[in-house]
Amino acid sequence: MFKKVLALAATALFSLNASAGYVQYNFSSGPVTGYFIQHDDDLSIANYRFLLSLPTEGRPGLGYAFYPIIGVGYGSDHNTDATTHFQQNGPTNFSVYDNYDLNEGRISIDFSRDTAGNFAYSAQYSTSIYYRDGTLYKSGTATGLVTLGTVSASQAMGLDYLGGYESGVRRIVPAYIGQAEVPEPGSLALLAIGALGAVGMARRRKTAA
């Protein structure tokens, strides 16, 4: 019995250590589904795999997949830049460019924290999808939420084996560009009170003059 408990403890410890160093975020609402993984020390993106659902216009299930790939003569899919609104414990803003297999897609995803404390995303995208009957062009803005996920031990071990980054992912340490939190209701109320006070002072001065 003791050996079994010891074995279970060792397995749990190994899994914890194997996934240490990475944090995963899952797209939990909106037209984007999938996930991305980033390093928890320098916040650089380590891997990403997600699907952007597009307006159908008679083509059910239309979407554009973004995942790192390096093709020989067929193009690639890779991250192009990164910034962050969080100095720690927050998702990294990043952009991806894809020109693999006659298609072309660009997406830039920006993350902020909403008034409820959730991580929200706003993604600007443009795509061109090749069909035999013509190329379909799409562009717009996608919004939704992301939540913390779990990096599996096998994923962490695979990333470690590759030097911390999935093949095709460039190591780009994000630059901190300041907070992007939405003002809380209390802060908005204080701003409103301050504005009313300023108006009142201006009226008093005008009356006194």
C-alpha positions as a LaTeX table, in Angstrom:
\begin{tabular}{lrrr}
\hline
Residue & $x$ (\AA) & $y$ (\AA) & $z$ (\AA) \\
\hline
Met1 & 0.00 & 0.00 & 0.00 \\
Phe2 & 2.81 & 2.40 & 0.93 \\
Lys3 & 4.57 & 1.68 & $-2.37$ \\
Lys4 & 1.39 & 2.56 & $-4.31$ \\
Val5 & 1.00 & 5.86 & $-2.45$ \\
Leu6 & 4.68 & 6.64 & $-3.04$ \\
Ala7 & 4.30 & 5.86 & $-6.74$ \\
Leu8 & 1.23 & 8.09 & $-7.06$ \\
Ala9 & 3.02 & 10.93 & $-5.27$ \\
Ala10 & 6.03 & 10.57 & $-7.55$ \\
Thr11 & 3.79 & 10.61 & $-10.65$ \\
Ala12 & 1.98 & 13.73 & $-9.45$ \\
Leu13 & 5.27 & 15.45 & $-8.69$ \\
Phe14 & 6.64 & 14.53 & $-12.13$ \\
Ser15 & 3.52 & 15.88 & $-13.86$ \\
Leu16 & 3.75 & 19.12 & $-11.88$ \\
Asn17 & 7.42 & 19.58 & $-12.70$ \\
Ala18 & 6.91 & 18.64 & $-16.35$ \\
Ser19 & 4.32 & 21.36 & $-16.87$ \\
Ala20 & 6.17 & 23.95 & $-14.80$ \\
Gly21 & 7.34 & 26.93 & $-16.80$ \\
Tyr22 & 4.32 & 27.11 & $-19.12$ \\
Val23 & 0.79 & 28.49 & $-18.86$ \\
Gln24 & $-2.07$ & 27.75 & $-21.24$ \\
Tyr25 & $-5.02$ & 29.95 & $-22.15$ \\
Asn26 & $-8.14$ & 28.56 & $-23.81$ \\
Phe27 & $-10.46$ & 30.62 & $-26.01$ \\
Ser28 & $-13.71$ & 30.09 & $-24.11$ \\
Ser29 & $-16.21$ & 32.27 & $-25.99$ \\
Gly30 & $-16.56$ & 34.11 & $-29.27$ \\
Pro31 & $-15.68$ & 32.96 & $-32.81$ \\
Val32 & $-12.17$ & 31.77 & $-31.85$ \\
Thr33 & $-11.72$ & 28.26 & $-30.45$ \\
Gly34 & $-8.51$ & 26.56 & $-29.39$ \\
Tyr35 & $-5.61$ & 27.57 & $-27.17$ \\
Phe36 & $-2.15$ & 29.06 & $-26.90$ \\
Ile37 & 0.71 & 28.38 & $-24.52$ \\
Gln38 & 3.21 & 30.90 & $-23.21$ \\
His39 & 6.23 & 30.84 & $-20.94$ \\
Asp40 & 5.46 & 32.00 & $-17.42$ \\
Asp41 & 8.84 & 33.73 & $-16.99$ \\
Asp42 & 9.27 & 35.99 & $-20.04$ \\
Leu43 & 5.64 & 35.61 & $-21.31$ \\
Ser44 & 6.78 & 34.67 & $-24.83$ \\
Ile45 & 4.43 & 32.50 & $-26.90$ \\
Ala46 & 5.53 & 28.84 & $-26.99$ \\
Asn47 & 2.74 & 27.31 & $-29.08$ \\
Tyr48 & $-0.68$ & 28.15 & $-30.52$ \\
Arg49 & $-3.48$ & 26.23 & $-32.18$ \\
Phe50 & $-6.82$ & 27.88 & $-32.81$ \\
Leu51 & $-9.61$ & 28.18 & $-35.34$ \\
Leu52 & $-11.28$ & 31.44 & $-36.36$ \\
Ser53 & $-14.89$ & 30.86 & $-37.41$ \\
Leu54 & $-15.91$ & 33.12 & $-40.28$ \\
Pro55 & $-19.28$ & 34.35 & $-41.57$ \\
Thr56 & $-20.57$ & 31.51 & $-43.76$ \\
Glu57 & $-22.33$ & 33.11 & $-46.75$ \\
Gly58 & $-23.51$ & 29.73 & $-47.95$ \\
Arg59 & $-20.37$ & 27.87 & $-46.86$ \\
Pro60 & $-21.25$ & 26.10 & $-43.59$ \\
Gly61 & $-18.39$ & 25.47 & $-41.21$ \\
Leu62 & $-16.17$ & 28.08 & $-42.81$ \\
Gly63 & $-13.13$ & 28.82 & $-40.69$ \\
Tyr64 & $-9.42$ & 29.61 & $-40.82$ \\
Ala65 & $-6.99$ & 27.54 & $-38.80$ \\
Phe66 & $-3.84$ & 29.04 & $-37.28$ \\
Tyr67 & $-1.12$ & 26.71 & $-36.04$ \\
Pro68 & 2.67 & 26.87 & $-36.44$ \\
Ile69 & 3.97 & 25.15 & $-39.53$ \\
Ile70 & 7.03 & 25.40 & $-41.74$ \\
Gly71 & 6.39 & 24.08 & $-45.22$ \\
Val72 & 8.93 & 23.40 & $-47.92$ \\
Gly73 & 7.73 & 25.45 & $-50.87$ \\
Tyr74 & 4.19 & 25.68 & $-49.49$ \\
Gly75 & 4.52 & 28.70 & $-47.19$ \\
Ser76 & 4.38 & 28.87 & $-43.41$ \\
Asp77 & 2.32 & 29.85 & $-40.38$ \\
His78 & 4.24 & 31.75 & $-37.70$ \\
Asn79 & 3.96 & 34.44 & $-35.03$ \\
Thr80 & 5.23 & 37.88 & $-36.04$ \\
Asp81 & 5.23 & 40.08 & $-32.91$ \\
Ala82 & 4.19 & 40.25 & $-29.27$ \\
Thr83 & 3.32 & 42.83 & $-26.61$ \\
Thr84 & 1.63 & 42.65 & $-23.23$ \\
His85 & $-0.61$ & 44.70 & $-20.97$ \\
Phe86 & 0.40 & 42.54 & $-17.99$ \\
Gln87 & 3.75 & 42.57 & $-16.22$ \\
Gln88 & 2.94 & 39.09 & $-14.94$ \\
Asn89 & 0.06 & 36.60 & $-14.83$ \\
Gly90 & $-1.73$ & 37.65 & $-17.99$ \\
Pro91 & $-2.07$ & 36.59 & $-21.63$ \\
Thr92 & 0.36 & 37.96 & $-24.18$ \\
Asn93 & $-0.87$ & 39.93 & $-27.21$ \\
Phe94 & 0.45 & 38.34 & $-30.38$ \\
Ser95 & 0.04 & 38.32 & $-34.15$ \\
Val96 & 0.19 & 35.45 & $-36.61$ \\
Tyr97 & 0.74 & 35.41 & $-40.37$ \\
Asp98 & $-0.16$ & 32.40 & $-42.52$ \\
Asn99 & 0.48 & 31.93 & $-46.23$ \\
Tyr100 & 0.42 & 28.16 & $-46.43$ \\
Asp101 & $-1.02$ & 26.28 & $-49.40$ \\
Leu102 & $-2.45$ & 29.18 & $-51.48$ \\
Asn103 & $-4.34$ & 30.70 & $-48.54$ \\
Glu104 & $-3.36$ & 33.82 & $-46.61$ \\
Gly105 & $-4.41$ & 34.90 & $-43.15$ \\
Arg106 & $-3.39$ & 37.55 & $-40.65$ \\
Ile107 & $-4.65$ & 37.94 & $-37.10$ \\
Ser108 & $-3.62$ & 40.23 & $-34.23$ \\
Ile109 & $-5.04$ & 39.41 & $-30.80$ \\
Asp110 & $-5.08$ & 41.91 & $-27.94$ \\
Phe111 & $-5.99$ & 40.92 & $-24.38$ \\
Ser112 & $-7.36$ & 43.04 & $-21.54$ \\
Arg113 & $-9.16$ & 42.52 & $-18.25$ \\
Asp114 & $-12.86$ & 43.44 & $-18.12$ \\
Thr115 & $-14.76$ & 44.87 & $-15.15$ \\
Ala116 & $-15.65$ & 41.38 & $-13.91$ \\
Gly117 & $-11.98$ & 40.38 & $-13.82$ \\
Asn118 & $-12.14$ & 38.14 & $-16.88$ \\
Phe119 & $-9.53$ & 38.11 & $-19.63$ \\
Ala120 & $-11.15$ & 39.45 & $-22.80$ \\
Tyr121 & $-9.74$ & 39.39 & $-26.32$ \\
Ser122 & $-10.21$ & 41.54 & $-29.39$ \\
Ala123 & $-8.80$ & 40.13 & $-32.62$ \\
Gln124 & $-8.36$ & 41.98 & $-35.90$ \\
Tyr125 & $-8.16$ & 39.60 & $-38.84$ \\
Ser126 & $-8.04$ & 39.39 & $-42.63$ \\
Thr127 & $-8.11$ & 36.19 & $-44.68$ \\
Ser128 & $-8.15$ & 35.05 & $-48.27$ \\
Ile129 & $-9.21$ & 31.46 & $-48.86$ \\
Tyr130 & $-8.63$ & 29.83 & $-52.22$ \\
Tyr131 & $-11.43$ & 27.89 & $-53.88$ \\
Arg132 & $-11.69$ & 26.51 & $-57.40$ \\
Asp133 & $-14.52$ & 28.95 & $-58.08$ \\
Gly134 & $-12.60$ & 31.96 & $-56.77$ \\
Thr135 & $-10.89$ & 33.40 & $-53.71$ \\
Leu136 & $-13.01$ & 34.30 & $-50.69$ \\
Tyr137 & $-11.87$ & 37.39 & $-48.77$ \\
Lys138 & $-12.86$ & 38.03 & $-45.16$ \\
Ser139 & $-11.87$ & 40.64 & $-42.59$ \\
Gly140 & $-13.23$ & 41.99 & $-39.35$ \\
Thr141 & $-13.02$ & 41.94 & $-35.56$ \\
Ala142 & $-13.61$ & 38.98 & $-33.27$ \\
Thr143 & $-14.20$ & 39.35 & $-29.54$ \\
Gly144 & $-14.63$ & 36.96 & $-26.64$ \\
Leu145 & $-13.02$ & 35.59 & $-23.48$ \\
Val146 & $-10.08$ & 33.35 & $-22.60$ \\
Thr147 & $-9.67$ & 31.24 & $-19.49$ \\
Leu148 & $-6.73$ & 29.48 & $-17.86$ \\
Gly149 & $-6.21$ & 25.95 & $-19.08$ \\
Thr150 & $-3.87$ & 23.12 & $-18.17$ \\
Val151 & $-0.62$ & 22.29 & $-19.93$ \\
Ser152 & $-0.34$ & 18.53 & $-20.04$ \\
Ala153 & 2.86 & 16.84 & $-18.99$ \\
Ser154 & 3.35 & 15.49 & $-22.53$ \\
Gln155 & 2.94 & 18.97 & $-24.03$ \\
Ala156 & 5.47 & 20.44 & $-21.61$ \\
Met157 & 7.93 & 17.65 & $-22.26$ \\
Gly158 & 7.51 & 18.09 & $-26.02$ \\
Leu159 & 8.16 & 21.83 & $-25.77$ \\
Asp160 & 11.18 & 21.26 & $-23.54$ \\
Tyr161 & 12.55 & 18.80 & $-26.10$ \\
Leu162 & 12.17 & 21.45 & $-28.82$ \\
Gly163 & 13.93 & 24.09 & $-26.71$ \\
Gly164 & 10.74 & 25.66 & $-25.35$ \\
Tyr165 & 9.04 & 26.52 & $-28.63$ \\
Glu166 & 6.96 & 24.53 & $-31.09$ \\
Ser167 & 8.55 & 24.21 & $-34.53$ \\
Gly168 & 7.61 & 27.35 & $-36.47$ \\
Val169 & 7.12 & 29.52 & $-33.37$ \\
Arg170 & 9.56 & 32.38 & $-33.05$ \\
Arg171 & 10.81 & 33.39 & $-29.61$ \\
Ile172 & 9.55 & 36.97 & $-29.24$ \\
Val173 & 9.67 & 38.40 & $-25.72$ \\
Pro174 & 6.73 & 40.81 & $-25.46$ \\
Ala175 & 7.28 & 44.49 & $-24.71$ \\
Tyr176 & 5.16 & 45.90 & $-21.89$ \\
Ile177 & 2.90 & 48.61 & $-23.33$ \\
Gly178 & 0.91 & 49.60 & $-20.25$ \\
Gln179 & $-2.32$ & 48.49 & $-18.70$ \\
Ala180 & $-5.53$ & 48.03 & $-20.68$ \\
Glu181 & $-7.95$ & 47.39 & $-17.84$ \\
Val182 & $-11.45$ & 48.75 & $-18.26$ \\
Pro183 & $-12.26$ & 51.29 & $-15.50$ \\
Glu184 & $-14.32$ & 49.80 & $-12.70$ \\
Pro185 & $-17.80$ & 51.25 & $-11.94$ \\
Gly186 & $-16.43$ & 52.86 & $-8.78$ \\
Ser187 & $-13.67$ & 54.59 & $-10.73$ \\
Leu188 & $-16.17$ & 55.82 & $-13.30$ \\
Ala189 & $-18.34$ & 57.21 & $-10.49$ \\
Leu190 & $-15.38$ & 59.10 & $-9.03$ \\
Leu191 & $-14.59$ & 60.54 & $-12.45$ \\
Ala192 & $-18.20$ & 61.65 & $-12.85$ \\
Ile193 & $-18.23$ & 63.30 & $-9.42$ \\
Gly194 & $-15.00$ & 65.09 & $-10.22$ \\
Ala195 & $-16.41$ & 66.34 & $-13.52$ \\
Leu196 & $-19.58$ & 67.62 & $-11.83$ \\
Gly197 & $-17.47$ & 69.38 & $-9.20$ \\
Ala198 & $-15.42$ & 71.10 & $-11.89$ \\
Val199 & $-18.60$ & 72.28 & $-13.64$ \\
Gly200 & $-19.96$ & 73.61 & $-10.35$ \\
Met201 & $-16.78$ & 75.55 & $-9.60$ \\
Ala202 & $-16.84$ & 77.05 & $-13.09$ \\
Arg203 & $-20.44$ & 78.22 & $-12.62$ \\
Arg204 & $-19.61$ & 79.78 & $-9.24$ \\
Arg205 & $-16.72$ & 81.71 & $-10.72$ \\
Lys206 & $-18.87$ & 82.90 & $-13.59$ \\
Thr207 & $-21.61$ & 84.04 & $-11.16$ \\
Ala208 & $-19.10$ & 85.82 & $-8.96$ \\
Ala209 & $-17.68$ & 87.66 & $-11.96$ \\
\hline
\end{tabular}
